[in-house]
Amino acid sequence: MASFDEREKGFENKFKHDEELRFKATARRNRLLGEWAAGLMGMSGDEVAAYAKEVVKSDFERPGDDDVLEKVHGDLQAKGLDTSEHIVRKHMDDLMSEAVRQIEAGE
């Protein structure tokens, strides 16, 4: 019975670790996406950091990634930049891989 309890505890710990990594990676991805979009919109310095924070905060509006996608795409469109939701979504996907890599590397 101890073996079963140890396995159960191991699974719980792995689940907790995976969820924590997913949360951190998503927040990092959103920051990176905000920095990317800010650059496209011609922002620099403190404006970039402030915009990236706005993008991270936008993820708490609704479950899933649609709130972040809508914010960034809408902001790019408002600045007159011709980009599609597909391009922003693709960049989000690419940045998720980068975010996971950075976290695992301790960056």
Backbone as ProteinMPNN parsed JSONL, in Angstrom:
{"seq_chain_A": "MASFDEREKGFENKFKHDEELRFKATARRNRLLGEWAAGLMGMSGDEVAAYAKEVVKSDFERPGDDDVLEKVHGDLQAKGLDTSEHIVRKHMDDLMSEAVRQIEAGE", "coords_chain_A": {"N_chain_A": [[0.824, -1.201, 0.0], [2.011, 1.195, 0.649], [3.579, 1.675, -1.558], [1.688, 2.304, -3.532], [0.672, 4.688, -2.462], [2.978, 6.256, -2.565], [3.389, 6.403, -5.319], [1.062, 7.755, -6.039], [1.467, 10.196, -4.743], [3.74, 11.006, -6.139], [2.664, 11.369, -8.735], [0.903, 13.474, -8.155], [2.731, 15.475, -7.44], [4.115, 15.771, -9.87], [2.039, 16.679, -11.53], [1.457, 19.111, -10.281], [3.898, 20.455, -10.677], [3.974, 20.529, -13.514], [1.712, 22.117, -14.059], [2.466, 24.517, -12.847], [4.697, 25.162, -14.407], [3.424, 25.498, -16.874], [1.803, 27.738, -16.324], [3.757, 29.703, -15.762], [5.145, 29.692, -18.199], [3.159, 30.524, -19.98], [2.644, 33.133, -19.057], [5.186, 34.229, -19.521], [5.349, 33.896, -22.295], [3.296, 35.64, -23.069], [4.362, 38.08, -22.243], [6.615, 38.229, -23.911], [5.272, 38.288, -26.37], [3.94, 40.714, -26.117], [6.159, 42.432, -26.073], [7.131, 42.001, -28.662], [4.946, 42.932, -30.227], [4.853, 45.577, -29.346], [7.232, 46.549, -30.39], [6.625, 46.414, -33.124], [4.741, 48.379, -33.194], [6.199, 50.602, -32.849], [7.053, 51.371, -30.339], [9.224, 52.134, -27.535], [11.713, 51.606, -24.949], [10.434, 52.302, -21.747], [7.794, 52.233, -22.562], [7.537, 49.838, -23.938], [7.858, 47.899, -21.926], [5.664, 48.564, -20.31], [3.515, 48.087, -22.059], [3.868, 45.342, -22.527], [3.25, 44.382, -19.984], [0.528, 45.018, -19.921], [-0.415, 43.234, -21.835], [0.129, 40.776, -20.585], [-1.592, 41.023, -18.372], [-4.024, 41.034, -19.712], [-4.58, 38.416, -20.172], [-5.974, 37.42, -18.055], [-8.605, 37.942, -18.317], [-10.4, 36.158, -19.597], [-10.779, 32.575, -19.79], [-8.33, 30.695, -21.628], [-6.582, 31.59, -24.695], [-7.697, 33.52, -26.288], [-8.369, 36.106, -25.385], [-5.898, 37.406, -25.142], [-4.967, 37.225, -27.765], [-6.948, 38.747, -29.094], [-6.541, 41.268, -27.924], [-3.853, 41.976, -28.654], [-3.939, 41.731, -31.481], [-6.004, 43.55, -32.025], [-4.857, 45.94, -31.065], [-2.672, 46.183, -32.8], [-4.032, 46.46, -35.233], [-5.373, 48.874, -34.687], [-3.269, 50.633, -34.752], [-2.854, 50.763, -37.383], [-1.479, 48.74, -38.61], [-1.086, 46.172, -40.888], [-1.991, 43.172, -40.233], [-2.824, 39.764, -39.611], [-5.074, 37.772, -37.58], [-4.225, 35.205, -37.687], [-1.433, 35.412, -38.116], [-0.636, 36.601, -35.708], [-1.445, 34.605, -33.905], [0.206, 32.486, -34.764], [2.682, 33.562, -34.1], [2.36, 33.664, -31.336], [2.294, 30.913, -30.764], [4.891, 30.172, -31.555], [6.358, 31.672, -29.729], [5.646, 30.451, -27.344], [7.117, 28.103, -27.267], [9.656, 29.231, -27.083], [9.408, 30.535, -24.605], [9.11, 28.373, -22.803], [11.6, 27.168, -23.197], [13.304, 29.202, -22.206], [12.531, 29.303, -19.502], [13.141, 26.703, -18.622], [15.864, 26.855, -18.966], [16.506, 28.575, -17.027], [16.48, 31.278, -17.395]], "CA_chain_A": [[0.0, 0.0, 0.0], [2.901, 2.352, 0.667], [4.01, 1.886, -2.934], [0.611, 3.014, -4.217], [0.638, 6.049, -1.92], [4.149, 6.958, -3.085], [3.115, 6.685, -6.734], [0.037, 8.789, -6.086], [2.136, 11.446, -4.353], [4.603, 11.354, -7.268], [1.807, 11.913, -9.789], [0.417, 14.78, -7.703], [3.853, 16.418, -7.535], [4.37, 16.028, -11.292], [0.94, 17.512, -12.013], [1.669, 20.452, -9.717], [5.052, 21.024, -11.379], [3.578, 20.797, -14.897], [0.788, 23.251, -14.064], [3.258, 25.699, -12.528], [5.49, 25.457, -15.602], [2.504, 26.001, -17.897], [1.414, 29.089, -15.933], [4.92, 30.576, -15.961], [5.441, 29.77, -19.632], [2.125, 31.339, -20.612], [2.918, 34.526, -18.692], [6.403, 34.634, -20.232], [4.972, 34.018, -23.703], [2.509, 36.855, -23.238], [5.29, 39.215, -22.134], [7.384, 38.253, -25.155], [4.352, 38.719, -27.42], [3.753, 42.153, -25.919], [7.383, 43.108, -26.506], [7.144, 41.909, -30.118], [3.924, 43.835, -30.771], [5.268, 46.948, -29.038], [8.248, 46.892, -31.384], [5.931, 46.667, -34.395], [3.989, 49.626, -33.076], [7.149, 51.709, -32.732], [7.299, 51.743, -28.945], [10.581, 51.874, -27.058], [11.972, 51.829, -23.52], [9.409, 52.009, -20.747], [6.533, 51.936, -23.242], [7.537, 48.411, -24.269], [7.613, 47.165, -20.682], [4.289, 48.829, -19.875], [2.604, 47.388, -22.965], [4.013, 43.91, -22.263], [2.47, 44.108, -18.768], [-0.886, 45.046, -20.31], [-0.715, 41.982, -22.535], [0.096, 39.722, -19.561], [-2.824, 41.209, -17.594], [-5.2, 40.734, -20.526], [-4.828, 36.971, -20.159], [-6.808, 37.069, -16.912], [-9.978, 38.342, -18.59], [-11.192, 34.965, -19.912], [-9.949, 31.386, -19.972], [-7.815, 30.491, -22.975], [-5.682, 32.594, -25.269], [-8.396, 34.442, -27.174], [-8.315, 37.478, -24.875], [-4.58, 37.942, -25.493], [-4.965, 37.356, -29.22], [-7.8, 39.871, -29.467], [-5.904, 42.517, -27.499], [-2.686, 42.289, -29.473], [-4.38, 41.946, -32.858], [-6.756, 44.813, -32.04], [-3.926, 47.063, -30.903], [-1.911, 46.296, -34.049], [-4.956, 47.013, -36.215], [-5.628, 50.275, -34.329], [-2.086, 51.401, -35.171], [-2.813, 50.741, -38.835], [-0.597, 47.681, -39.09], [-1.835, 45.145, -41.603], [-1.628, 41.836, -39.771], [-4.006, 38.928, -39.394], [-5.099, 37.004, -36.335], [-3.42, 34.005, -37.938], [-0.02, 35.755, -37.896], [-0.441, 36.804, -34.263], [-1.571, 33.271, -33.29], [1.431, 31.756, -35.106], [3.754, 34.118, -33.281], [2.089, 33.198, -29.969], [2.712, 29.513, -30.692], [6.353, 30.143, -31.606], [6.889, 32.239, -28.486], [5.44, 29.507, -26.239], [8.302, 27.238, -27.262], [10.768, 30.04, -26.57], [9.173, 30.776, -23.181], [9.429, 27.126, -22.094], [13.046, 27.017, -23.269], [13.899, 30.17, -21.288], [12.26, 28.899, -18.117], [13.916, 25.504, -18.327], [17.277, 27.246, -18.92], [16.699, 29.439, -15.865], [16.65, 32.675, -17.834]], "C_chain_A": [[0.863, 1.258, 0.0], [3.359, 2.681, -0.744], [2.952, 2.66, -3.722], [0.556, 4.463, -3.762], [1.81, 6.874, -2.445], [3.949, 7.321, -4.553], [2.092, 7.805, -6.874], [0.648, 10.15, -5.765], [3.052, 11.926, -5.482], [3.813, 11.961, -8.417], [1.284, 13.299, -9.42], [1.515, 15.832, -7.833], [4.163, 16.768, -8.988], [3.291, 16.932, -11.87], [1.125, 18.948, -11.544], [2.814, 21.155, -10.452], [4.678, 21.41, -12.807], [2.653, 22.007, -14.997], [1.528, 24.559, -13.767], [4.098, 26.122, -13.737], [4.601, 26.045, -16.694], [2.086, 27.44, -17.598], [2.557, 30.074, -16.192], [5.23, 30.762, -17.442], [4.415, 30.638, -20.354], [2.343, 32.816, -20.304], [4.157, 35.048, -19.423], [6.104, 34.822, -21.714], [4.217, 35.308, -23.96], [3.383, 38.106, -23.142], [6.094, 39.349, -23.417], [6.52, 38.722, -26.327], [4.115, 40.223, -27.328], [4.969, 42.949, -26.37], [7.485, 43.116, -28.03], [6.179, 42.915, -30.734], [4.301, 45.295, -30.517], [6.322, 47.425, -30.029], [7.624, 47.202, -32.729], [5.206, 48.005, -34.376], [4.9, 50.84, -32.847], [7.412, 52.18, -31.311], [8.75, 51.462, -28.592], [10.651, 52.111, -25.552], [10.852, 51.388, -22.611], [8.055, 51.68, -21.373], [6.421, 50.443, -23.545], [7.2, 47.59, -23.033], [6.172, 47.347, -20.216], [3.288, 48.084, -20.762], [2.666, 45.873, -22.719], [3.232, 43.519, -21.009], [0.972, 44.103, -19.063], [-1.294, 43.74, -20.98], [-0.807, 40.828, -21.531], [-1.203, 39.818, -18.769], [-4.066, 40.825, -18.397], [-5.548, 39.255, -20.515], [-5.749, 36.547, -19.019], [-8.271, 37.432, -17.127], [-10.892, 37.143, -18.819], [-10.256, 33.769, -19.985], [-9.491, 31.267, -21.421], [-6.975, 31.666, -23.442], [-6.386, 33.651, -26.094], [-8.341, 35.884, -26.691], [-6.988, 38.143, -25.23], [-4.507, 38.186, -26.99], [-5.764, 38.583, -29.658], [-7.171, 41.209, -29.092], [-4.778, 42.896, -28.44], [-3.106, 42.571, -30.916], [-5.129, 43.27, -32.97], [-5.85, 46.029, -31.935], [-3.1, 47.271, -32.171], [-2.785, 46.908, -35.152], [-5.215, 48.501, -35.958], [-4.464, 51.182, -34.727], [-1.919, 51.384, -36.691], [-1.878, 49.698, -39.42], [-1.426, 46.555, -39.687], [-1.327, 43.766, -41.192], [-2.905, 41.056, -39.494], [-3.931, 38.256, -38.027], [-4.244, 35.752, -36.485], [-1.932, 34.28, -37.677], [0.266, 35.924, -36.406], [-0.497, 35.457, -33.548], [-0.311, 32.445, -33.547], [2.598, 32.258, -34.26], [3.582, 33.702, -31.815], [2.587, 31.767, -29.795], [4.235, 29.401, -30.684], [6.961, 30.642, -30.295], [6.662, 31.32, -27.283], [6.627, 28.568, -26.142], [9.501, 27.979, -26.687], [10.624, 30.276, -25.069], [9.527, 29.543, -22.354], [10.94, 26.922, -22.063], [13.741, 27.954, -22.27], [13.711, 29.748, -19.835], [13.087, 27.685, -17.733], [15.412, 25.818, -18.233], [17.565, 28.183, -17.744], [16.923, 30.897, -16.225], [15.573, 33.563, -17.267]], "O_chain_A": [[0.484, 2.273, -0.585], [3.51, 3.853, -1.086], [3.282, 3.565, -4.488], [0.411, 5.368, -4.584], [1.653, 8.059, -2.737], [4.301, 8.422, -4.979], [2.235, 8.69, -7.717], [0.369, 11.138, -6.445], [3.128, 13.125, -5.749], [4.237, 12.953, -9.01], [1.227, 14.192, -10.265], [1.259, 16.949, -8.283], [4.441, 17.925, -9.305], [3.598, 17.856, -12.622], [0.967, 19.888, -12.322], [2.696, 22.328, -10.807], [5.025, 22.498, -13.264], [2.79, 22.826, -15.906], [1.239, 25.589, -14.377], [4.193, 27.31, -14.045], [4.998, 26.996, -17.367], [2.02, 28.269, -18.506], [2.35, 31.143, -16.767], [5.541, 31.869, -17.882], [4.773, 31.406, -21.246], [2.237, 33.658, -21.196], [4.167, 36.187, -19.891], [6.553, 35.793, -22.321], [4.465, 35.993, -24.953], [3.17, 39.075, -23.871], [6.241, 40.448, -23.952], [6.99, 39.473, -27.182], [4.092, 40.918, -28.343], [4.833, 44.012, -26.975], [7.878, 44.121, -28.622], [6.542, 43.658, -31.646], [4.09, 46.151, -31.377], [6.3, 48.58, -30.456], [8.037, 48.143, -33.406], [5.073, 48.673, -35.402], [4.423, 51.962, -32.674], [7.939, 53.273, -31.106], [9.423, 50.668, -29.249], [9.767, 52.733, -24.963], [10.377, 50.255, -22.686], [7.261, 50.939, -20.793], [5.346, 49.856, -23.424], [6.359, 46.693, -23.085], [5.534, 46.39, -19.776], [2.319, 47.514, -20.259], [1.634, 45.203, -22.705], [2.621, 42.451, -20.966], [0.231, 43.283, -18.52], [-2.376, 43.208, -20.728], [-1.713, 39.999, -21.616], [-1.848, 38.8, -18.518], [-5.048, 40.347, -17.83], [-6.681, 38.88, -20.814], [-6.253, 35.424, -19.021], [-9.092, 37.254, -16.227], [-12.013, 37.101, -18.311], [-9.059, 33.935, -20.218], [-10.196, 31.694, -22.335], [-6.697, 32.601, -22.69], [-5.744, 34.593, -26.559], [-8.272, 36.801, -27.511], [-6.963, 39.323, -25.583], [-4.037, 39.235, -27.432], [-5.307, 39.363, -30.494], [-7.256, 42.173, -29.852], [-4.748, 44.009, -28.964], [-2.665, 43.559, -31.503], [-4.908, 44.028, -33.915], [-6.05, 47.026, -32.628], [-2.855, 48.409, -32.572], [-2.331, 47.765, -35.91], [-5.271, 49.295, -36.897], [-4.661, 52.365, -35.006], [-0.951, 51.932, -37.219], [-1.525, 49.766, -40.597], [-2.355, 46.052, -39.057], [-0.348, 43.264, -41.744], [-3.943, 41.639, -39.18], [-2.871, 38.183, -37.407], [-3.617, 35.298, -35.529], [-1.251, 33.451, -37.073], [1.284, 35.448, -35.904], [0.326, 35.195, -32.67], [0.184, 31.775, -32.64], [3.403, 31.468, -33.766], [4.568, 33.42, -31.134], [3.227, 31.447, -28.794], [4.804, 28.635, -29.906], [7.955, 30.098, -29.815], [7.403, 31.397, -26.303], [7.094, 28.272, -25.042], [10.268, 27.422, -25.901], [11.613, 30.223, -24.338], [10.175, 29.661, -21.314], [11.5, 26.549, -21.032], [14.663, 27.537, -21.569], [14.642, 29.833, -19.034], [13.667, 27.639, -16.648], [16.146, 25.141, -17.514], [18.716, 28.541, -17.494], [17.491, 31.658, -15.442], [15.561, 34.765, -17.531]]}, "name": "protein", "num_of_chains": 1, "seq": "MASFDEREKGFENKFKHDEELRFKATARRNRLLGEWAAGLMGMSGDEVAAYAKEVVKSDFERPGDDDVLEKVHGDLQAKGLDTSEHIVRKHMDDLMSEAVRQIEAGE"}
